[in-house]
Amino acid sequence: MSINRFPHTNLYLWTAVIAAVTVISGLLSLGAGLGIVSDLPVPADIPGGCILLLIGAILITGIIEGRTDRAHWVQYGYTGLLLLLIFGVCTLLISGANALSLMIEGEFADIGTLCGSGFIWGALLAIPAYPGIRRILLGCSQGGAF
């Protein structure tokens, strides 16, 4: 196998798509939090937008460094996808508990803001990529080729 050949092109490109969605949703969350964007159903969350931008930066760093060193792409990609999955599950649990609490009190629970969360979309996109990049990381740690 040639050292310049990249065998995981689809997974590499899917990581780029996840990074783009994460950065865009982070910018939209920041814009909604600052009052710049008001027409879109994204939560107005300044700290969440900053976290999404940070995770997007991790993924983009892995993509950029992965062009010359595949191990860096695997390390940064694994870290970014794992963070997206963790924050996505936490967002789902917290928003679900909040909606359930509002319904118990007899108030209107807006589920639309949950669908606009960048953490949810990032986690949904990370679900198919995570097992593949995890398998690559485990192969690397056991001395195998990736």
N, C-alpha and C positions, 0 to 999 in steps of 0.2 A: 504494500500500500504506500503510495506516495505521501510524503509529509505535507505537500501543498493541497492535497485533496481534503475536502471537508465533508465527511459522510453524513452529517446531521443537518443538511441544508434546510429542510422543512421546519425542524424544531428551532433552528437559528432564526429563520424568518418569522415564525410564530412568536418568538420572544420579542422581536422588533415590533410586531403588531401590538402585543401586550404593553410594551413600553410606550408606544404612541398613545394608546387609549388611556393609560395611566397618567401621562403628562397632560393630555388634553382635559381629562376629567379633573385633575388637580387644578389646572388653570381656571376651569369653569367654577369649581368650588370656591376658589379664592375670589374670583370675580363676583360671585353671588354674595359672598361674605362681606366684600367691600362695597357692595351696592352697585357695581358696574353692570352686572348681568342680572336681569330680573325676569326675563321671559321664559327661561328654561326651567324644567322641574328638577333642578339640582339643589341639594341642601346647601344652605349658606353656612359653610364650615371653614373658617380660616385655618385652624390647626389641622383639620383633616386634609385640606388642600395642600398644605405644606408637607404633610406626610406622604401624600400621593406623589408630589413632585420629587421628594427624596427617594421613594421607591422607583420612580421612573428614571431618576438619575443613576441609581444602582444598575438598573437593567440596561440603560444606554451605555454606561461605562463598560459593562460586560460585552455588549455588542461591538463597541469600538475596539476594545482590547482583544476581543475574540477573533478579529481578522488576522492577527499575527500569532496569538497564543490561545489555542483552544481551551486550555485549562482555565484561563481567566474567565472565558465566557461561561463555562460550566459553573464555576464558583459564584460569580456574580448573578448569573441566571437563577441558580438554585436559591440563593439568598433572597433575591427579589421576589421570586414566585412564592417562596415560603412565607414571606412577610405579607404578600397580597392575600394568601389563603387565611392567615391568622387574622388580619384586620377585617377581611370579608366575613368570616364566621362571627367575630365579635360584633361587627355592625349589624349582622342579621339577628343575633341574639338580643342586642340592646334595643334595636328598632322594633323587633317583634314583641319584646316585653313592654315597651312603651305603648305600642298599639293595643296590646291586650289590656293594659291598665286603663287606657282611655275608653275602650269598649266596656269595661266593667263599670266605669264611672258613668256610662251613658253618653259620652261625648263622641264626636266624630273623629275617627282615626284615619289619617291620610296615608294610605299605603303607597301613593305615587312618589313620595319623597324617597322611599326605600328603593324604588326602581331606578331613581336617578343617581343613586350613590355610586361614586367611582370605585369604592371598595368592593361593592357587590359585582359590578361589571368586571373589574380586574380579577376577582376571585373566580368568576365564571369562566373567564378566558384562560386562567392559570390551571384550571382543573385538568384539561387534556394534556397540557405540557409538563406538568409536574412529575408524573410517573416516568416519562422518558428521560428527563434531565436528572432525576434521582437515580435511575438505572445507570446512566453515564457516570455520575459522580461515584457511585458504589464501585463501578468497574475500574475507575481511576484509582480509588483508594486501595483496591486489592491488587494493584500493579498491572491491570489490564490496559489494553489500548482503547482509545475512545475515538 
